[in-house]
Amino acid sequence: MNGATTIKVRYFAQVAELTQVREEDWPLPQAISGTQWLAALAQRYPQLGSVSRLKLAINQFHVAQDTVIQPGDEVAVFEPVTGG
């Protein structure tokens, strides 16, 4: 990428409430799968509980959890949206 070694992480709705953070920079010196990153997120914020339910968007595109996150990416984390 462009020499970046961090990702910009944005938290939405319940995730932001639980982490008490809306946005932060995470160190990320090399690519990692979303699944691996979510495991690290769960360690940093155990109050999130099971992260398997969480959804990701990378650079404003909804992606599967196993999508690769690259240094320099913007990652959004949010709960599944339900309607009724």
Secondary structure as UniProt FT lines:
FT   STRAND          6..11
FT   HELIX           13..19
FT   STRAND          23..27
FT   STRAND          32..33
FT   HELIX           34..44
FT   HELIX           46..48
FT   HELIX           51..53
FT   STRAND          55..58
FT   TURN            59..60
FT   STRAND          61..63
FT   TURN            65..66
FT   STRAND          68..69
FT   TURN            71..72
FT   STRAND          74..78
//
